[in-house]
């Protein structure tokens, strides 16, 4: 079902699609419900259009939503995945009361704090949602814009966001509650490299606090700093060889292994995108998965890894790195891998430019699309 426009019922808080005619939808027993007739006078007041309003009547057998300007159709959850990795979408999660995206264009990531709040980076900054999809705070402006990837880490009693800012040519660290910026990581001249451009796309933090920053949109070197921001080393280079990167786009700490290792998305490697393992000193371990399309990022929970792919899907890997589920599969060549899919053309349960993801403590998954309107999707794990 194409999401022409999602709105929220003012009385019962249900979500629906807006169409072009006046009609009512019985959600359950269609033979037993009450409704108020819709009068044309309800649609206008003087020269200006009145705000859309809904009248909901609830009986023991049925619920009806009436829309006095546009038709409405309830948006139903879509089930996807397989086996233990089966999920239902949550229609309208994260949208405003008017049914529209509140975050603006997205080209970033997702992470979650200890309290269960969801952080997602949009072009204008970072938005923080409660688990039920309400914005609880945000960090917007030039210092927080265009965070391409982000992770959260607890340090003492505090939590900090680490971000890779490709357009600003830096890594960044700021307090997750206050937004206070405590560290910036520009290109390290101490590396001795003569780079014409620095455009970080991914960031992660080692158990000892070392910070690893991937220059995925430029040199494809991966830089290592200590927790104070002091340059330590770098590894990698651009290319399609076994130990080279062709867009080292995403990266995280793979905690499925002891000791943990780096799990890196080599998005544009030829002939196909792949995932790689390196140790924390930058030594090549091996290929993890080959034959993907354009893997953009990785998130680990327990034995499982979610791998958003820019071609409109999320791969789920198990401990053996076998693909056990594919979520949000987009079969349309015109919209998969495309940023310019406006909200009115979103399809529930179908992704377009899948870019970031993160798991909550209950195994639910939050997915961000690279999208002109700004799209984040909640997937609830089916137990």
C-alpha positions as CSV (number, residue, x, y, z in Angstrom):
1,X,0.0,0.0,0.0
2,X,1.5,3.3,-1.0
3,X,1.5,5.8,1.8
4,X,0.0,8.8,0.1
5,X,-0.1,10.7,3.4
6,X,-0.1,9.4,6.9
7,X,-2.3,11.2,9.4
8,X,-3.4,10.6,13.0
9,X,-6.9,10.4,14.2
10,X,-7.5,13.2,16.7
11,X,-9.8,11.1,18.8
12,X,-8.6,7.6,18.8
13,X,-4.9,8.2,17.8
14,X,-5.1,5.6,15.0
15,X,-2.9,6.2,11.9
16,X,-4.4,6.3,8.4
17,X,-3.6,7.1,4.8
18,X,-5.2,10.2,3.3
19,X,-6.8,10.0,-0.1
20,X,-9.1,12.2,-2.1
21,X,-12.7,11.5,-1.3
22,X,-14.9,11.5,1.8
23,X,-15.6,8.0,3.2
24,X,-15.4,6.0,6.4
25,X,-13.7,2.7,7.2
26,X,-15.1,0.2,9.6
27,X,-12.2,-1.6,11.2
28,X,-14.0,-4.6,12.4
29,X,-17.7,-5.6,12.1
30,X,-18.8,-3.7,9.0
31,X,-22.5,-4.4,9.6
32,X,-22.6,-2.8,13.1
33,X,-21.4,0.7,13.6
34,X,-22.6,4.3,14.1
35,X,-21.3,7.3,12.3
36,X,-22.1,11.0,12.0
37,X,-23.0,12.1,8.4
38,X,-20.4,14.4,6.8
39,X,-21.8,17.7,5.7
40,X,-20.1,19.8,3.0
41,X,-20.3,22.8,5.5
42,X,-17.9,20.9,7.8
43,X,-15.1,21.1,5.2
44,X,-14.8,24.9,5.0
45,X,-15.1,27.9,7.2
46,X,-15.3,31.2,5.3
47,X,-12.6,31.4,2.7
48,X,-10.2,29.1,4.4
49,X,-10.0,25.3,4.6
50,X,-10.7,24.0,8.1
51,X,-8.2,21.6,9.6
52,X,-8.8,18.0,8.9
53,X,-10.8,16.4,11.6
54,X,-11.9,12.9,12.5
55,X,-14.9,11.7,14.3
56,X,-14.5,8.2,15.8
57,X,-17.4,6.1,17.1
58,X,-16.6,3.0,19.0
59,X,-19.1,0.2,19.6
60,X,-18.5,-3.2,21.2
61,X,-18.1,-4.7,17.8
62,X,-16.5,-2.1,15.7
63,X,-14.4,1.1,15.4
64,X,-14.9,3.7,12.6
65,X,-12.8,6.7,11.6
66,X,-14.4,9.4,9.6
67,X,-12.3,12.0,7.7
68,X,-14.0,15.2,6.8
69,X,-11.9,16.2,3.7
70,X,-9.8,13.2,2.6
71,X,-10.5,9.5,2.6
72,X,-8.7,7.4,5.1
73,X,-7.3,4.0,5.1
74,X,-5.8,2.4,8.1
75,X,-2.0,1.6,7.7
76,X,-1.5,-2.0,8.8
77,X,1.8,-3.4,10.1
78,X,3.8,-5.5,7.6
79,X,5.5,-8.7,8.7
80,X,8.9,-9.5,7.3
81,X,11.9,-11.7,7.8
82,X,11.9,-15.4,8.7
83,X,12.3,-17.7,11.7
84,X,13.6,-16.1,14.8
85,X,14.4,-12.9,12.8
86,X,10.7,-12.1,12.0
87,X,9.6,-8.5,12.5
88,X,6.4,-6.3,12.2
89,X,6.6,-2.7,11.2
90,X,5.1,0.0,13.4
91,X,3.2,2.3,11.0
92,X,3.8,6.0,11.6
93,X,6.5,5.5,14.2
94,X,8.5,8.8,14.7
95,X,6.1,10.9,12.6
96,X,4.6,14.1,14.0
97,X,1.0,14.7,14.9
98,X,0.3,15.8,11.4
99,X,1.6,12.5,10.1
100,X,4.8,14.0,8.5
101,X,8.4,13.4,9.1
102,X,9.9,15.7,11.8
103,X,13.6,15.2,11.1
104,X,14.1,16.3,7.5
105,X,16.4,14.6,5.0
106,X,18.4,11.7,6.3
107,X,21.8,10.3,5.4
108,X,23.0,9.0,8.7
109,X,22.8,6.3,11.4
110,X,21.0,5.1,14.5
111,X,22.0,4.2,18.0
112,X,20.3,3.7,21.4
113,X,21.2,4.7,24.9
114,X,20.8,2.8,28.2
115,X,17.4,4.3,28.8
116,X,16.2,3.0,25.5
117,X,16.0,6.3,23.7
118,X,16.7,6.2,20.0
119,X,19.2,8.6,18.4
120,X,19.2,9.2,14.6
121,X,21.3,11.6,12.6
122,X,19.6,13.8,9.9
123,X,21.2,16.4,7.7
124,X,20.3,19.2,10.2
125,X,21.4,17.3,13.3
126,X,20.6,14.5,15.7
127,X,17.1,13.7,16.9
128,X,16.3,11.6,20.0
129,X,13.1,9.6,20.2
130,X,11.5,7.8,23.0
131,X,10.6,4.1,22.3
132,X,7.1,5.1,21.4
133,X,8.3,7.5,18.7
134,X,8.1,10.9,20.4
135,X,11.0,13.4,20.1
136,X,12.5,14.0,23.6
137,X,15.4,16.2,22.6
138,X,17.4,17.2,19.6
139,X,20.8,18.6,18.7
140,X,20.7,20.7,15.5
141,X,22.8,23.3,13.9
142,X,26.2,23.5,12.1
143,X,28.1,21.6,14.8
144,X,25.8,18.6,14.7
145,X,24.8,18.5,11.0
146,X,25.6,15.8,8.5
147,X,26.7,13.1,11.0
148,X,27.0,10.2,8.6
149,X,27.4,7.5,11.3
150,X,27.1,7.5,15.1
151,X,27.6,5.2,18.1
152,X,27.0,5.7,21.8
153,X,29.3,4.7,24.6
154,X,29.0,4.8,28.3
155,X,31.9,6.4,30.2
156,X,31.4,6.4,34.0
157,X,28.0,7.7,34.7
158,X,27.7,9.5,31.4
159,X,27.0,8.5,27.8
160,X,28.6,10.1,24.7
161,X,27.8,10.1,21.1
162,X,30.7,9.5,18.7
163,X,30.0,10.7,15.1
164,X,31.6,10.7,11.7
165,X,30.9,13.9,9.8
166,X,31.8,13.5,6.2
167,X,30.8,17.0,5.0
168,X,32.6,18.7,7.9
169,X,35.8,16.5,7.5
170,X,35.9,15.4,11.2
171,X,35.0,13.0,13.9
172,X,33.1,14.3,16.8
173,X,32.3,13.3,20.4
174,X,29.5,15.0,22.5
175,X,27.5,14.4,25.6
176,X,24.3,12.4,24.9
177,X,22.2,14.4,27.4
178,X,23.6,17.9,27.1
179,X,25.1,18.0,23.6
180,X,28.3,19.5,25.0
181,X,31.1,18.8,22.4
182,X,34.1,17.4,24.2
183,X,36.3,16.2,21.3
184,X,36.9,16.8,17.6
185,X,39.0,14.7,15.3
186,X,40.1,16.5,12.1
187,X,42.5,14.9,9.6
188,X,45.7,13.9,11.5
189,X,48.6,15.6,9.8
190,X,50.9,13.5,12.0
191,X,50.0,10.6,9.7
192,X,52.4,12.0,7.1
193,X,49.7,11.5,4.4
194,X,49.2,14.1,1.8
195,X,45.4,13.9,1.4
196,X,43.4,16.3,-0.8
197,X,40.2,15.4,0.9
198,X,39.0,14.0,4.3
199,X,35.4,12.7,4.5
200,X,34.8,10.3,7.4
201,X,31.9,7.9,7.1
202,X,32.1,5.6,10.1
203,X,33.3,5.6,13.6
204,X,33.6,3.1,16.5
205,X,35.3,2.8,19.9
206,X,37.6,0.0,21.1
207,X,37.2,-1.5,24.6
208,X,40.2,0.6,25.8
209,X,38.7,3.8,24.5
210,X,40.7,4.1,21.3
211,X,38.7,5.7,18.5
212,X,38.7,4.3,15.0
213,X,37.6,6.6,12.1
214,X,37.1,5.6,8.5
215,X,37.7,8.0,5.7
216,X,35.3,6.1,3.5
217,X,34.3,8.9,1.1
218,X,37.9,10.0,0.3
219,X,41.2,8.1,0.9
220,X,39.7,4.9,2.3
221,X,42.3,4.9,5.0
222,X,41.1,4.0,8.5
223,X,42.6,6.1,11.3
224,X,43.2,5.1,14.9
225,X,43.3,7.7,17.8
226,X,43.6,7.2,21.5
227,X,40.7,8.4,23.7
228,X,42.2,11.9,24.0
229,X,42.3,12.3,20.2
230,X,46.0,11.6,19.7
231,X,46.8,10.0,16.4
232,X,48.1,6.5,16.7
233,X,48.1,4.8,13.3
234,X,46.3,4.2,10.0
235,X,45.7,1.2,7.7
236,X,44.1,0.4,4.4
237,X,44.0,2.1,1.0
238,X,41.6,2.6,-1.9
239,X,41.2,-0.2,-4.5
240,X,39.5,-3.5,-5.3
241,X,42.2,-5.8,-4.0
242,X,41.7,-8.3,-1.2
243,X,43.1,-5.9,1.5
244,X,41.9,-2.7,-0.1
245,X,38.7,-0.8,0.3
246,X,36.4,0.7,-2.3
247,X,34.3,2.9,0.0
248,X,34.9,1.7,3.6
249,X,31.5,3.0,4.3
250,X,30.4,1.5,7.6
251,X,32.2,-0.1,10.6
252,X,31.6,-1.3,14.1
253,X,33.1,-3.4,16.9
254,X,32.2,-7.1,16.3
255,X,31.6,-8.3,19.8
256,X,30.7,-11.8,18.7
257,X,34.4,-12.6,18.9
258,X,36.9,-12.6,21.7
259,X,38.8,-10.4,21.5
260,X,36.5,-8.1,19.6
261,X,37.5,-7.1,16.0
262,X,36.5,-4.5,13.5
263,X,33.6,-5.4,11.1
264,X,33.9,-3.1,8.0
265,X,31.5,-2.5,5.1
266,X,33.4,-2.3,1.8
267,X,30.4,-0.9,0.0
268,X,31.6,-0.5,-3.6
269,X,34.1,-3.3,-3.8
270,X,34.1,-4.9,-7.3
271,X,32.4,-7.0,-8.3
272,X,30.2,-6.9,-5.2
273,X,30.0,-5.3,-1.8
274,X,31.4,-7.2,1.1
275,X,32.1,-7.3,4.8
276,X,35.6,-7.7,6.2
277,X,37.3,-8.4,9.6
278,X,40.4,-6.6,10.8
279,X,41.9,-6.7,14.2
280,X,42.1,-3.5,16.3
281,X,45.7,-2.9,15.2
282,X,44.6,-2.8,11.6
283,X,45.7,-6.3,10.6
284,X,43.7,-8.1,8.0
285,X,41.8,-11.2,9.2
286,X,39.5,-12.1,6.3
287,X,36.4,-11.6,4.3
288,X,33.2,-12.2,6.2
289,X,30.5,-12.1,3.5
290,X,30.9,-11.4,-0.2
291,X,28.4,-11.0,-2.9
292,X,26.3,-8.3,-1.2
293,X,25.0,-5.3,-3.1
294,X,26.0,-2.0,-1.3
295,X,26.3,-2.7,2.4
296,X,26.2,0.6,4.2
297,X,26.6,-0.1,8.0
298,X,26.6,-2.9,10.6
299,X,25.1,-3.3,14.1
300,X,25.7,-6.3,16.4
301,X,23.4,-7.7,19.1
302,X,24.3,-11.1,20.6
303,X,25.0,-13.5,17.8
304,X,23.3,-11.4,15.1
305,X,24.3,-8.6,12.8
306,X,22.0,-6.2,10.9
307,X,23.5,-5.0,7.6
308,X,21.5,-2.2,5.8
309,X,22.1,-2.3,2.1
310,X,21.7,0.9,0.0
311,X,19.7,-1.2,-2.5
312,X,16.6,-1.3,-0.3
313,X,16.9,-4.2,2.2
314,X,18.5,-5.2,5.5
315,X,20.5,-8.4,5.7
316,X,20.6,-10.3,9.0
317,X,23.6,-12.5,9.7
318,X,24.0,-15.2,12.4
319,X,27.1,-16.1,14.4
320,X,28.3,-18.2,11.4
321,X,27.8,-15.1,9.2
322,X,25.1,-16.9,7.2
323,X,22.3,-14.7,5.9
324,X,19.2,-15.8,7.8
325,X,16.7,-13.1,6.9
326,X,16.2,-10.2,4.5
327,X,14.0,-7.3,5.7
328,X,12.2,-4.6,3.7
329,X,13.2,-6.0,0.3
330,X,12.6,-3.5,-2.5
331,X,12.0,-5.0,-5.9
332,X,11.6,-1.7,-7.8
333,X,14.8,-0.6,-9.6
334,X,13.4,3.0,-9.7
335,X,13.2,3.4,-5.9
336,X,15.8,1.1,-4.4
337,X,19.1,2.9,-3.8
338,X,17.3,6.2,-4.3
339,X,17.3,9.2,-2.0
340,X,14.5,11.1,-3.7
341,X,11.5,9.0,-2.6
342,X,9.2,11.6,-1.0
343,X,7.1,10.6,2.0
344,X,3.9,10.4,-0.1
345,X,5.5,7.5,-2.1
346,X,6.8,5.5,0.9
347,X,5.5,1.9,1.0
348,X,5.0,0.3,4.4
349,X,7.4,-2.5,4.8
350,X,9.5,-1.6,1.8
351,X,12.9,0.3,2.2
352,X,14.6,2.4,-0.4
353,X,18.1,3.7,0.4
354,X,18.7,1.7,3.6
355,X,21.6,3.3,5.5
356,X,21.6,2.8,9.2
357,X,20.2,0.4,11.9
358,X,20.4,-0.5,15.6
359,X,19.0,-3.1,18.0
360,X,17.3,-2.3,21.3
361,X,17.5,-4.5,24.3
362,X,14.4,-6.5,23.3
363,X,15.7,-7.3,19.9
364,X,13.6,-4.7,18.0
365,X,15.3,-3.0,15.2
366,X,15.4,0.6,14.1
367,X,16.3,1.3,10.5
368,X,17.1,4.6,8.7
369,X,16.6,5.2,5.0
370,X,18.8,7.6,3.0
371,X,15.8,9.8,2.2
372,X,14.8,13.2,1.0
373,X,11.9,13.5,3.5
374,X,13.7,11.7,6.4
375,X,12.6,8.2,7.2
376,X,13.2,6.0,10.3
377,X,11.4,2.7,10.7
378,X,10.7,0.7,13.9
379,X,10.6,-3.1,13.5
380,X,9.2,-5.1,16.4
381,X,10.6,-8.6,16.9
382,X,8.0,-11.2,16.7
383,X,8.5,-13.6,19.7
